[in-house]
Amino acid sequence: MIRALPLMLLLAACDPNLPPVDASISAKARAQTFPVLVPLDAILAEGSRASRAAAAQSELQGRAAALSRTTIASPGTGDLAARGRRLRERAERLRAIPL
């Protein structure tokens, strides 16, 4: 019985009162000309050409390598406590500004 259920559903979908397939194409669509076919050589050549993204990628990788080789300079003053105090004072002045 379980196998018969899908078969019954498929048979129900085969309605003999459906219009023929040819009737679904309008007269305007039938009157149009066929599309012009072009050779694929130009399209295939475009696909094998190197993209601009590949050139940009190599440039960015070179810049990233140069940046990774550089070192960050140490602060100008050797007194970290004084630098921290100046940064805290500056932060307090910035917090005091009314928005």
C-alpha positions as CSV (number, residue, x, y, z in Angstrom):
1,M,0.0,0.0,0.0
2,I,2.9,2.4,0.8
3,R,4.4,1.9,-2.7
4,A,1.0,2.5,-4.3
5,L,0.7,6.0,-2.8
6,P,3.4,7.6,-4.9
7,L,2.2,5.9,-8.0
8,M,-1.3,7.2,-7.4
9,L,0.1,10.7,-6.9
10,L,2.0,10.5,-10.2
11,L,-1.1,9.3,-12.0
12,A,-3.1,12.2,-10.6
13,A,-0.6,14.6,-12.0
14,C,-1.1,13.2,-15.5
15,D,-4.4,15.0,-16.2
16,P,-5.7,14.3,-19.7
17,N,-7.3,17.8,-19.7
18,L,-4.0,19.7,-19.7
19,P,-3.4,21.9,-22.7
20,P,-0.8,20.7,-25.2
21,V,2.7,22.1,-24.8
22,D,2.6,23.9,-28.2
23,A,-0.3,26.0,-27.0
24,S,1.8,27.5,-24.2
25,I,4.0,29.3,-26.7
26,S,2.5,32.6,-27.8
27,A,2.2,33.7,-31.4
28,K,4.5,36.7,-30.7
29,A,7.2,34.3,-29.4
30,R,6.8,32.1,-32.4
31,A,7.2,35.1,-34.8
32,Q,10.6,36.1,-33.3
33,T,13.8,35.2,-35.1
34,F,16.3,32.9,-33.7
35,P,19.2,34.5,-31.7
36,V,22.5,35.1,-33.4
37,L,25.1,32.7,-32.4
38,V,28.7,34.0,-31.9
39,P,31.9,32.1,-31.7
40,L,33.1,31.3,-28.2
41,D,36.8,32.0,-29.0
42,A,36.7,35.6,-27.7
43,I,34.8,34.6,-24.6
44,L,37.2,31.7,-23.8
45,A,40.3,34.0,-24.4
46,E,38.8,36.5,-21.9
47,G,38.6,33.8,-19.3
48,S,42.2,32.7,-19.7
49,R,43.6,36.3,-19.4
50,A,45.2,37.3,-16.1
51,S,42.9,39.3,-13.9
52,R,43.6,42.6,-12.4
53,A,43.0,41.1,-9.0
54,A,46.1,38.8,-9.4
55,A,48.3,41.8,-10.0
56,A,46.9,43.6,-7.0
57,Q,47.3,40.5,-4.9
58,S,51.0,40.2,-5.7
59,E,51.5,43.9,-4.9
60,L,49.7,43.6,-1.6
61,Q,51.6,40.5,-0.7
62,G,54.9,42.3,-1.4
63,R,53.8,45.2,0.8
64,A,52.7,42.9,3.6
65,A,56.1,41.1,3.5
66,A,57.9,44.5,3.7
67,L,55.8,45.5,6.7
68,S,56.4,42.3,8.5
69,R,60.1,42.8,8.2
70,T,60.0,46.2,9.8
71,T,60.2,46.7,13.6
72,I,58.2,49.1,15.7
73,A,60.4,51.8,17.2
74,S,60.5,52.1,20.9
75,P,59.0,55.2,22.6
76,G,61.2,58.3,22.5
77,T,61.5,58.6,26.2
78,G,62.9,55.9,28.5
79,D,60.6,56.8,31.4
80,L,57.4,54.8,30.9
81,A,55.9,56.1,34.2
82,A,56.1,59.7,32.9
83,R,54.6,58.7,29.5
84,G,51.8,56.8,31.3
85,R,51.0,59.9,33.5
86,R,50.9,62.1,30.4
87,L,48.5,59.8,28.6
88,R,46.2,59.6,31.7
89,E,46.2,63.4,31.9
90,R,45.4,63.7,28.2
91,A,42.6,61.2,28.6
92,E,41.1,63.2,31.5
93,R,41.2,66.4,29.4
94,L,39.5,64.6,26.6
95,R,36.8,63.2,28.9
96,A,36.2,66.7,30.2
97,I,35.2,68.0,26.8
98,P,31.4,68.4,26.6
99,L,29.9,66.6,23.7
